[in-house]
Amino acid sequence: MIIENIGDKSIELHKKHHGKISVESSVPLETREDLALAYTPGVAEVCRVIDKDPERAKELTFKHNSIAVVSDGSAILGLGNLGALAALPVMEGKAALFKRFGDINAVPIVLNTQNVDEIVSIIKAIAPTFGGINLEDISAPRCFEIESRLTKELDIPVMHDDQHGTAIVVLAGLLNALKFRGLDKKTAKILVNGAGSAGVAIVKLLLLDGFENIIVSDSRGALYPGRIDMNSEKEKLSILTNIACRIDIDDPRCITGGLEAGIQDADVFIGVSLGGVLTKDLIRRMHPNPIIFALANPTPEILPEDALAAGASVVATGRSDFPNQINNVLVFPGLFRGALDHKIIQFNDEIFLRAAYNLAGCVQEITAENIIPEPFDRNVLRAVSDAVRM
């Protein structure tokens, strides 16, 4: 399903509705008694109760079922650093998806700063309002520090969705794609192209699940120990991936070149990079019938029809107008639904792994065009939230 003139139609939709979300009262406000109970003077007693027992805020206020969706606009989709205001449509969209798929009240918040200390300070200051914090579209490597500090300093769950949401859905889809192809995760050669927030999180989760033969490539080529110009996260990955380089940098199996070198004889391509970087010729360098996850948004690394024409057996993208959509909406509503319902104050790797396997299990019949469930599958929310509950 390809929607013609999708950009123009999307602008018209947003213009017609002035965005995608609104605020509604959850209590009646039709009589003087309604006003007295919902606001003054009755609300004063609610304030006194919370002052004496802060935990009751989760019982008596919006906090029990609310998430802040926070961005500084530094890494919007695949568009780059467009700033806070341009990030607002995406944050509104996330808030609408939280409500639709998780029945969670989410508030979009865009920050007119890209300073790590300021972002952490602001989020800590607004945190009492919310039951959780969903970080979004914050560039690497700052996103790692922001998430880490907030996780340690807040008593509510914090997750950078571009990292963990993406990694969970990728792992779920990949498990089913490998099953469809009859490949083993310990031996399948996987190229992850892109070493930003999503790429780093994907590789970490794959390694945690037992994948071994992974090459990571960024705009300057493959990661390997000792390569200059790498940030701290890339340095960590360089030690854990590109197996031959761990032993001997001069080993001919050690990959130090660009995308052309890393993709040679690969079974799987996972792209979280730039649109259009993967060509038919590059796919033909891979093992026969490769798996292609072209996840750059809004333009994938290669269009599905071109990947299939070059011999790919399974193709996934991040778009809703192609089969096999690797979409974070399959994850973040369920993770926060589970955290809010079961009073979880921190997510962890065990939860992320369980969520991926539960999500993969929602697919009853795996085919080339059905490796991941649809967002509208009613089993998805329960499957992912159960990963938190367990």
C-alpha positions in Angstrom: 0.0 0.0 0.0 1.7 3.2 -1.2 -0.2 6.4 -0.4 0.3 9.0 -3.2 1.2 12.5 -2.2 1.6 11.4 1.4 3.4 14.5 2.5 0.7 16.9 1.2 -2.0 14.7 2.7 -0.3 14.6 6.0 0.0 18.4 6.1 -3.7 18.7 5.2 -4.6 16.3 8.1 -2.5 18.3 10.6 -3.9 21.6 9.4 -7.5 20.4 9.6 -7.1 19.2 13.2 -4.4 21.6 14.4 -2.2 18.7 15.4 -3.2 15.2 16.7 -4.1 15.5 20.3 -6.3 17.4 22.7 -7.1 17.4 26.5 -10.4 16.3 27.9 -11.8 16.3 31.4 -12.3 12.9 33.0 -14.8 14.2 35.5 -18.2 16.0 35.0 -18.1 19.8 35.2 -21.7 20.7 34.6 -22.9 21.9 38.1 -21.8 24.0 41.0 -21.3 20.8 43.0 -19.1 19.4 40.2 -16.9 22.5 40.4 -16.7 22.3 44.2 -15.6 18.7 44.1 -13.2 18.9 41.2 -11.7 22.2 42.1 -12.0 24.6 45.0 -12.8 24.1 47.8 -12.8 20.3 47.6 -9.5 19.9 45.9 -7.7 21.4 48.9 -8.3 18.2 50.8 -6.7 16.2 48.0 -3.6 18.4 48.2 -3.4 17.9 52.0 -3.7 14.1 51.6 -0.9 14.0 49.0 1.3 16.3 51.2 1.0 13.7 54.0 1.5 10.7 51.7 3.1 11.4 48.3 2.3 7.9 47.1 -1.4 8.7 47.0 -0.7 11.1 44.1 -0.7 7.9 41.9 -4.2 7.2 43.2 -5.7 10.7 43.2 -4.2 12.4 40.1 -3.3 12.1 36.5 0.2 10.8 37.5 -0.9 7.2 37.7 -1.5 6.9 34.0 0.7 9.6 32.4 3.9 9.7 30.4 6.0 12.7 29.3 7.3 12.4 25.7 10.4 14.6 25.7 12.7 15.6 22.8 15.2 18.3 22.1 14.7 17.9 18.3 18.3 16.9 17.7 17.6 13.7 15.8 14.1 13.8 14.3 13.3 10.6 12.4 15.9 10.5 9.6 15.7 14.3 9.1 18.5 15.2 11.6 18.8 18.2 13.9 15.8 20.4 13.2 15.3 21.7 16.7 12.6 21.7 19.3 9.6 23.2 17.4 10.0 20.9 14.3 10.1 17.9 16.7 6.6 18.7 18.0 4.6 16.9 15.3 6.5 13.7 16.1 6.0 14.1 19.8 2.3 14.7 19.3 2.2 11.6 17.2 3.8 9.5 20.0 1.3 10.9 22.5 -1.6 9.9 20.2 -0.1 6.4 19.8 0.3 6.0 23.6 -3.4 6.7 24.0 -4.6 4.6 21.1 -2.5 1.5 21.7 -1.8 1.7 25.5 -4.7 3.9 26.9 -2.0 6.0 28.4 -2.2 9.8 28.7 1.0 11.2 27.2 2.1 14.9 27.0 4.5 16.0 24.2 7.3 18.3 25.6 9.9 19.8 23.3 12.9 21.5 24.9 14.7 24.5 23.4 18.1 23.3 24.6 20.5 20.6 23.6 22.7 20.9 26.7 22.8 17.6 28.6 22.8 19.1 32.0 19.9 21.4 31.2 17.9 18.6 29.7 18.4 16.4 32.8 17.6 19.3 35.1 14.4 20.2 33.3 13.1 16.6 33.1 13.9 16.1 36.8 11.9 19.3 37.6 8.8 18.2 35.7 9.0 14.6 36.7 6.5 14.8 39.7 3.7 15.3 37.2 4.3 12.0 35.4 4.4 8.2 35.9 7.2 7.8 33.3 9.5 9.6 30.9 9.7 8.6 27.2 12.8 10.2 25.6 12.6 10.7 21.9 14.7 11.9 19.0 17.7 12.9 21.0 21.0 12.4 19.2 23.9 10.1 20.2 26.0 10.1 22.2 24.2 12.6 24.4 21.1 10.4 24.6 23.1 7.7 26.4 24.2 10.0 29.2 20.8 11.6 29.5 19.0 8.3 29.9 21.6 6.9 32.2 21.5 9.9 34.6 17.7 10.1 34.6 17.3 6.4 35.3 19.6 6.7 38.3 18.1 9.9 39.7 14.3 9.4 39.2 11.9 7.0 40.8 9.8 6.5 37.7 10.7 4.5 34.5 12.7 6.3 31.9 13.3 5.0 28.4 14.9 6.4 25.2 12.6 4.8 22.7 14.9 5.3 19.7 17.3 3.0 21.5 15.3 0.3 23.2 12.0 0.4 21.4 13.8 0.0 18.1 16.1 -2.7 19.4 13.2 -4.8 20.7 11.2 -4.7 17.5 14.3 -5.4 15.4 15.2 -8.5 17.5 11.6 -9.7 17.4 11.4 -9.4 13.6 14.9 -10.9 13.2 14.1 -13.9 15.3 11.2 -14.7 13.0 13.1 -13.9 9.8 15.9 -16.2 10.8 13.4 -18.9 11.5 11.8 -18.4 8.1 15.2 -18.7 6.4 16.5 -21.5 8.6 19.5 -19.6 9.9 21.2 -19.8 13.3 21.7 -16.6 15.2 25.2 -17.7 16.4 26.5 -18.2 12.9 24.5 -15.8 10.7 26.6 -12.8 9.6 24.9 -9.5 10.4 25.8 -6.1 9.2 24.4 -3.2 11.2 24.8 0.0 9.2 24.5 3.0 11.5 26.1 3.4 15.0 23.8 6.1 16.4 21.4 5.5 19.3 19.3 2.9 17.5 22.3 1.0 16.0 24.1 0.9 19.4 21.0 -0.4 21.2 20.3 -3.0 18.5 23.8 -4.4 18.6 23.8 -4.6 22.4 20.5 -6.4 22.5 21.6 -8.9 19.8 24.8 -9.6 21.6 22.9 -10.1 24.9 20.7 -12.6 23.1 23.6 -14.7 21.8 24.3 -13.3 18.3 28.0 -13.5 17.7 28.9 -12.6 14.1 28.1 -8.9 13.9 29.8 -6.1 11.9 28.9 -2.5 12.7 29.5 0.2 10.2 29.1 4.0 10.4 29.7 6.7 7.8 33.4 6.2 8.1 33.4 2.4 7.7 33.5 -0.6 10.0 34.1 -0.3 13.7 37.2 -2.1 14.9 39.5 -1.8 18.0 41.9 1.1 17.6 40.0 3.0 14.9 40.3 6.7 15.5 37.4 9.1 15.5 35.0 6.9 17.6 33.0 8.0 20.6 33.0 6.0 23.8 29.9 3.9 22.7 31.4 3.0 19.4 34.7 2.1 21.1 32.8 -0.4 23.3 31.1 -1.9 20.3 34.3 -2.2 18.4 35.6 -4.6 21.1 32.5 -6.7 21.0 31.9 -7.0 17.2 33.9 -7.7 14.1 35.2 -10.9 15.6 38.5 -11.4 13.6 39.7 -7.9 14.6 39.6 -8.8 18.3 42.4 -11.2 17.8 44.5 -9.6 15.1 43.9 -6.4 13.3 46.0 -7.7 10.4 43.9 -10.8 10.0 42.5 -10.7 6.5 39.0 -11.5 7.9 39.2 -8.3 10.0 36.9 -5.8 8.3 38.2 -2.2 8.3 36.7 -0.9 5.1 33.4 0.7 4.2 29.9 -0.7 3.5 31.2 -2.6 0.5 33.6 -4.6 2.7 31.2 -5.2 5.6 28.3 -6.4 3.5 30.3 -9.1 1.7 28.8 -12.5 2.4 26.5 -11.1 5.0 23.2 -12.9 5.7 21.4 -9.9 7.3 21.5 -6.2 6.7 20.1 -3.9 9.4 20.1 -0.3 8.3 19.5 2.5 10.8 21.4 5.1 8.7 20.5 7.1 5.6 18.0 6.6 2.9 19.3 5.2 -0.4 22.7 4.0 0.8 22.0 0.3 0.0 22.0 -0.6 -3.7 21.1 -3.7 -5.6 24.8 -4.4 -6.4 25.6 -4.4 -2.6 22.8 -6.8 -1.9 24.2 -9.1 -4.6 27.4 -9.3 -2.6 25.6 -10.9 0.3 24.8 -14.6 0.8 21.9 -15.8 -1.4 18.4 -14.8 -0.2 19.5 -12.3 2.4 17.4 -10.6 5.0 17.1 -6.8 4.6 15.9 -4.5 7.3 16.0 -1.0 5.7 14.8 1.1 8.6 15.8 4.6 7.8 12.8 7.0 7.9 11.1 8.4 6.0 13.3 7.1 3.1 14.6 3.5 3.6 18.1 2.5 2.7 16.6 0.7 -0.3 13.0 0.3 -1.4 11.5 -3.1 -0.9 10.8 -3.8 -4.6 14.5 -3.0 -5.4 15.7 -5.3 -2.6 13.5 -8.1 -3.7 14.6 -7.7 -7.3 18.3 -8.0 -6.1 17.5 -11.3 -4.4 16.4 -10.5 -0.9 14.1 -13.1 0.7 12.7 -11.0 3.5 12.5 -7.2 3.5 11.4 -5.0 6.4 11.2 -1.2 6.7 10.1 1.4 9.2 7.2 2.5 7.1 3.5 1.6 7.5 2.9 1.5 3.7 5.1 -1.6 3.2 4.9 -5.1 4.7 6.9 -6.0 7.8 6.9 -2.6 9.5 9.5 -2.4 12.2 7.5 0.1 14.2 8.2 1.1 17.8 4.5 1.5 18.4 4.6 -2.3 18.9 6.7 -1.8 22.0 6.5 1.5 23.9 2.8 1.4 24.8 3.1 -2.0 26.2 6.3 -1.4 28.1 4.9 1.7 29.8 1.5 0.1 30.3 3.2 -2.7 32.2 5.4 -0.4 34.2 2.5 1.8 35.2 0.3 -1.1 36.1 2.9 -3.0 38.1 4.7 0.0 39.6 8.1 -0.8 37.9 10.5 2.1 38.4 13.2 0.9 36.0 13.4 -1.0 32.8 16.2 -3.4 32.3 17.8 -5.7 29.6 15.8 -8.7 30.9 12.6 -6.9 30.3 13.7 -5.9 26.8 14.6 -9.4 25.8 11.4 -10.9 27.1 9.4 -8.2 25.3 11.2 -9.1 22.0 10.4 -12.8 22.4 6.8 -12.2 23.5 6.4 -9.9 20.4 7.9 -12.4 18.1 5.5 -15.0 19.5 2.5 -13.0 18.4 3.1 -14.1 14.8 1.3 -17.4 14.3 2.3 -18.1 10.7 5.7 -16.7 9.7 6.0 -15.8 6.0 8.3 -13.5 4.0 5.8 -10.7 4.4 4.7 -11.6 8.0 7.6 -11.6 10.4 6.3 -9.1 12.8 2.7 -8.5 14.1 0.6 -5.5 13.0 0.2 -2.6 15.4 -3.6 -3.3 15.4 -3.1 -6.9 16.7 -4.9 -7.0 20.0 -2.4 -9.5 21.4 0.6 -7.1 21.2 -0.2 -4.9 24.1 -0.7 -7.8 26.5 2.4 -9.7 25.2 4.7 -6.7 25.7 3.2 -5.6 29.1 3.5 -9.1 30.3 7.3 -8.9 29.8 7.3 -6.1 32.4 4.9 -7.9 34.8 7.0 -11.1 34.8 
